């Protein structure tokens, strides 16, 4: 991987680091941290050595493999643990006194970085779910929209302070939906009172090859987000625009009421 020359503002980047293992430090690792860490050639060689070993390796082994001191190897190995690319445990104690040494092995963390955000794993889950449920819903197309709607519900459920169900004003509904859709990579932005566009399609480039399918999935997903938030005053509508997602969020004139309570 070529060296990272500079970091790009996080709002323009899709970052996924899954799953993070139990040895993660209090500082959450991100894809940017991991990739920046591997831009160091020495650190990358240590990571490649640990991954190729398929077993726990000691600091001495790692240092010898890349031709550096044990102390320098320990520094770089611990940095790789910090960003989630390696994990560690202590070697089984023996008769020797003192603290047992650390050993390192590659974690199961997968790192993805895309600009703009792409959610290929979400699309794959939706389409795989459609295959499983096709017989129940009559067609793969119908099943895929059901699954996309359910994934939207699930995305909304991950927000800790969801909007309560009932008569909720449009502005609070828009704000809550904006939070969820930002996290999903849609890059929402307001175009005026009562309207929000989605600048990015996380399912691109499939959208170019199969626009009708992808638009229906986007619409179902966003509708699921709104339903999951309990927002009844904002609706997802198909409104294709060049270079953007085909869905926008609108509130009707009757919905522009103040928030209750």
N, C-alpha and C positions, 0 to 999 in steps of 0.2 A: 504494500500500500504506500503511495507517495506521501511525503511529509505534509502535515497540515500546516499551511502557511498562516492562517488566521482563523479564529472562530467566528461563525456567523450568528447573528442574534437568534436566540432560541425560538422566537415566535415564527421564524421562517423555516423551521426544521421539524421534521417528524423524528422523534426519538423513542425507541422501544428497547428496553433491556429486560428480558424475561427468560427464565425466572431468576430472581436474585436469591442466592443461597443464604443459609443461616449464619454464615461468617461475615455478612455484610456489616460494615461499620455504620455509625449513626449518620454519616454523610452519604446520602443516596448516590449510587453510581449512575451516570447517564451515558448515553451513546457518545456524546461529545467528549466526555472525560476519557472513555475507553479508547476511542479512535485517536484522540490527541496523545494518549499515553503510548500507543503503539507507533506513533510517528517517530519516536526515539528508536533508532536502529538497534541499540544494545538491548533495550527493554523488549523490543519485538523478538529478538533472537532468544531471550530468556523465555518468553511466552511460548514460542514455537518449540523450544526444547521441552518445556513442561508438558505441552499438549501432546507431543509425539511420544513421550515416555509411557503414557497410559498407566502410570502408577505414581505414587507420591515420590517427589524428589527432594533431596536436602539442599541446603544452601551451598554446601561444599560441592555437590554434584553439579549444580547449576553454574557455580563460579568456574569450575574446571571446564565445563562444556563450552563456555564462551570466552574463556581466557581472561577473567578479571578476578579481583580479590573477593574473598568471602563477604567482607563488610559491604562492598559496593553491590554485590549480588543481592544481599539481604535488603538493601534499600530499594532496589528496583522490584524485587519480588513482592515486598510489602505494598509497594505502590500498585502493582497489578491486582493485589487482593483488594485494595481500597476501591478501585474502580469496578470490581466485580468480575474480572477476567480469570483470576485464580482464587482458589480457596485454600485454607491451610488447616492443619491439625498438629498436635504435638505427637512426636514419635513416642512409641511405647517406652516407658521408663525401664532402665536396666539397673544394674548394681551401682553404676556411677552416681555420684552425688550431684546435686544441683537440678536446675530446671531442664526437662527434656527438650531437645531441639525441635524447631518447627520443620515440617515437611509440607510441600506444596503440590497441588494438582489442579488441572484445568477445571473450571466450573462449567456448568451447563448453560451459562448465560449466552443468549443470542443477541447480537448487536446489529441494529438496523439504523441507517441514517439516510433520509431522503429529503430532497429539496425540490419542489414543495412536498408536503406530507403525502405519503402513499400508505394505504392500509390494506395491502395485499392479503395479509393473514385474516382480516375480517371478511373480505370478499370470499376467500377460500372457505371459511367457516359457513358463510351463508349458502354458497353453492353446494357444499358437501351436505349441509342440512337439507337442502332442497331435494337432493338425490334420495336421501333416506325417507323423506316425507312425501315424495311424489305421488305414490299410490293413494295416500290418505286425502290429498287435496286435488287429485284429478290430473294435474300437470306439473311439470318441473317449474314452469313460470309462476303458477299460483303458489306453489310451495315456497319458492324463493322469496316472494314478497312477504309471506307469512313469517319466514325466518328472519328477514331483514327487519320487520316490524318488532319481532321479539328481541332482536339485538338492540334496537333503539330503546325499548323498555329497560333492558339490562343496563345500557349506558347511563340512562337517567337515574337508575337505582344506585349507581356508584357515587352520586353527588350526596354528601352528607346532609345538607340542609335543603331538602327538596321542598318545592312549593306545595302547600297543602291543597287538597282537592276542594273544588267549590268555585265560588265567584271570586276569581283572582283577576286583577287588572292586567291589561295588555302589556304595560311597561315592565312589570315584575316578571311576567311570563316570558317576554323577550329576553330579559336579562338572564334568567335561569337557563333558557334554551341556548343562549349565546355561550354560556360557560360550558355546557356539555358539548356543543358542537365544536368549540375551539379545541377542547381536549381530544376530539375525534379527528381533527385535521381539516375541517371544512373551511376554516378562516372566515367566519361570519363578519359582516360589517353592515352598519345601518345606512340606508339610502334616504331616509326621511322618517317622518312620524308614521309609525305603524307598518314599516317594511324593513326587512333584513335580507340581504343577499348572502350567498355563500361563494366566496371567491375561488375556492379550490374544490376539485372532485377527488376524494381520496382513492377512488376506484379507476382513475386514469392509469394506463392508456386503454383499458378495455372499453372505456366509454367511447373511444373513437371507432372501435370495431363493432360494438353492439350498443349503440346509444339508447335504444328503446328499453333494453333490458336494464342497463345501468341506471337510467333515469327512474325507472319504476322501483329499483332497489333503493336509490337515494330517497325517493319520496316516501317509501314505506319506512325506512330507517328514521327519517326526521319526524314522521308522524308518530312513530313509536316513542321517540324522545319526548315529544310534547305530551303524549298520553301518560308516559311514565312520570313526568313531572306534575301531572294533574292540571295542566294548562288547557283551559277550554276556550280562551279568548284569542288564541293565536292559532293559525292553521298553515300547514305546508301545502303549497301549490306548485304545479309544474309551470315554470316560466323560463324556458331555455334562453341562454345568452352566451354569445361566443366567448370562449376562454374561461367560463365559470361553470359551477355546478348548475344543473337544470332546475333546482328547487329554490324557492324563496319562501320566507315566512311573512305572513300578513295578518294584520288584525283588522276586523271590520269596523265600521263606524259605530255599530252598537256595542262594540267591545271596548271602546276607549273610555272606560269608567275608572274612577280612582280605586286603588287597592282597598279591600275591606280590612278593617282593623288596623 
